[in-house]
């Protein structure tokens, strides 16, 4: 789960960088507020899963369910921001 969250964060940053660097989407401006909120959400998901993985390694058992569920809730909020906030990207 942790590697998946890391890859999603990096791929999101890559997409935003490409959107900023080139006029891929027909000259539309990138909604920086939306991207900032999604970046914070993605960082929160990665951090929460990193903490859960660290606790599971230290205590030698499965990842903390509360932290894993919190990461899922934050990721769902991130999806809602992507769908409900208007603007490009």
C-alpha beads as a LAMMPS data file, in Angstrom:
LAMMPS data file: protein, C-alpha beads

89 atoms
88 bonds

1 atom types
1 bond types

-500.0 500.0 xlo xhi
-500.0 500.0 ylo yhi
-500.0 500.0 zlo zhi

Masses

1 110.0

Atoms # bond

1 1 1 0.000 0.000 0.000
2 1 1 2.801 2.387 0.840
3 1 1 4.514 1.977 -2.517
4 1 1 1.221 2.521 -4.324
5 1 1 0.651 5.774 -2.442
6 1 1 4.195 6.914 -3.210
7 1 1 3.773 6.176 -6.913
8 1 1 0.425 7.989 -7.013
9 1 1 1.968 11.064 -5.393
10 1 1 4.878 11.123 -7.840
11 1 1 2.670 10.525 -10.884
12 1 1 0.352 13.347 -9.786
13 1 1 3.311 15.690 -9.477
14 1 1 4.497 14.623 -12.924
15 1 1 1.088 15.311 -14.481
16 1 1 0.953 18.770 -12.912
17 1 1 4.497 19.512 -14.087
18 1 1 3.586 18.489 -17.626
19 1 1 0.443 20.603 -17.469
20 1 1 2.466 23.606 -16.374
21 1 1 5.299 23.047 -18.833
22 1 1 3.258 22.514 -21.981
23 1 1 -0.072 23.693 -23.251
24 1 1 -1.396 20.153 -23.407
25 1 1 -4.995 20.954 -22.555
26 1 1 -5.604 23.714 -25.057
27 1 1 -4.333 26.698 -23.134
28 1 1 -6.410 26.234 -19.991
29 1 1 -4.899 27.394 -16.748
30 1 1 -4.160 24.951 -13.962
31 1 1 -6.253 25.483 -10.835
32 1 1 -3.442 25.963 -8.311
33 1 1 -5.743 25.955 -5.277
34 1 1 -7.178 22.588 -6.288
35 1 1 -3.718 21.172 -6.977
36 1 1 -2.458 22.445 -3.611
37 1 1 -5.346 20.833 -1.737
38 1 1 -4.836 17.555 -3.589
39 1 1 -1.085 17.685 -2.908
40 1 1 -1.687 18.123 0.819
41 1 1 -4.183 15.261 0.751
42 1 1 -1.756 12.996 -1.085
43 1 1 1.043 13.849 1.332
44 1 1 -1.288 13.085 4.240
45 1 1 -2.148 9.687 2.738
46 1 1 1.520 8.816 2.190
47 1 1 2.492 10.000 5.678
48 1 1 -0.340 8.067 7.327
49 1 1 0.558 4.875 5.484
50 1 1 4.264 5.330 6.252
51 1 1 3.442 5.643 9.960
52 1 1 1.204 2.561 9.795
53 1 1 3.917 0.565 8.020
54 1 1 6.533 1.682 10.548
55 1 1 4.337 0.623 13.450
56 1 1 3.673 -2.756 11.865
57 1 1 7.414 -3.326 11.320
58 1 1 8.256 -2.277 14.858
59 1 1 5.518 -4.284 16.554
60 1 1 5.810 -7.189 14.087
61 1 1 2.116 -7.426 13.255
62 1 1 -0.362 -6.177 10.685
63 1 1 -0.669 -2.459 9.987
64 1 1 -2.796 -0.369 12.295
65 1 1 -6.381 -0.511 11.081
66 1 1 -7.173 2.964 12.350
67 1 1 -4.319 4.540 10.397
68 1 1 -5.117 2.531 7.282
69 1 1 -8.777 3.553 7.472
70 1 1 -7.758 7.180 8.015
71 1 1 -5.632 7.021 4.855
72 1 1 -8.627 5.641 2.959
73 1 1 -10.871 8.435 4.214
74 1 1 -8.308 11.079 3.251
75 1 1 -7.930 9.499 -0.199
76 1 1 -11.711 9.524 -0.641
77 1 1 -11.731 13.210 0.265
78 1 1 -9.016 13.761 -2.323
79 1 1 -11.189 12.097 -4.973
80 1 1 -14.137 14.283 -3.980
81 1 1 -11.974 17.387 -4.392
82 1 1 -10.948 16.177 -7.854
83 1 1 -14.551 15.616 -8.909
84 1 1 -16.385 18.482 -7.237
85 1 1 -13.948 21.395 -7.537
86 1 1 -14.239 22.918 -11.003
87 1 1 -11.214 23.710 -13.078
88 1 1 -8.604 22.056 -15.174
89 1 1 -6.567 19.264 -13.583

Bonds

1 1 1 2
2 1 2 3
3 1 3 4
4 1 4 5
5 1 5 6
6 1 6 7
7 1 7 8
8 1 8 9
9 1 9 10
10 1 10 11
11 1 11 12
12 1 12 13
13 1 13 14
14 1 14 15
15 1 15 16
16 1 16 17
17 1 17 18
18 1 18 19
19 1 19 20
20 1 20 21
21 1 21 22
22 1 22 23
23 1 23 24
24 1 24 25
25 1 25 26
26 1 26 27
27 1 27 28
28 1 28 29
29 1 29 30
30 1 30 31
31 1 31 32
32 1 32 33
33 1 33 34
34 1 34 35
35 1 35 36
36 1 36 37
37 1 37 38
38 1 38 39
39 1 39 40
40 1 40 41
41 1 41 42
42 1 42 43
43 1 43 44
44 1 44 45
45 1 45 46
46 1 46 47
47 1 47 48
48 1 48 49
49 1 49 50
50 1 50 51
51 1 51 52
52 1 52 53
53 1 53 54
54 1 54 55
55 1 55 56
56 1 56 57
57 1 57 58
58 1 58 59
59 1 59 60
60 1 60 61
61 1 61 62
62 1 62 63
63 1 63 64
64 1 64 65
65 1 65 66
66 1 66 67
67 1 67 68
68 1 68 69
69 1 69 70
70 1 70 71
71 1 71 72
72 1 72 73
73 1 73 74
74 1 74 75
75 1 75 76
76 1 76 77
77 1 77 78
78 1 78 79
79 1 79 80
80 1 80 81
81 1 81 82
82 1 82 83
83 1 83 84
84 1 84 85
85 1 85 86
86 1 86 87
87 1 87 88
88 1 88 89
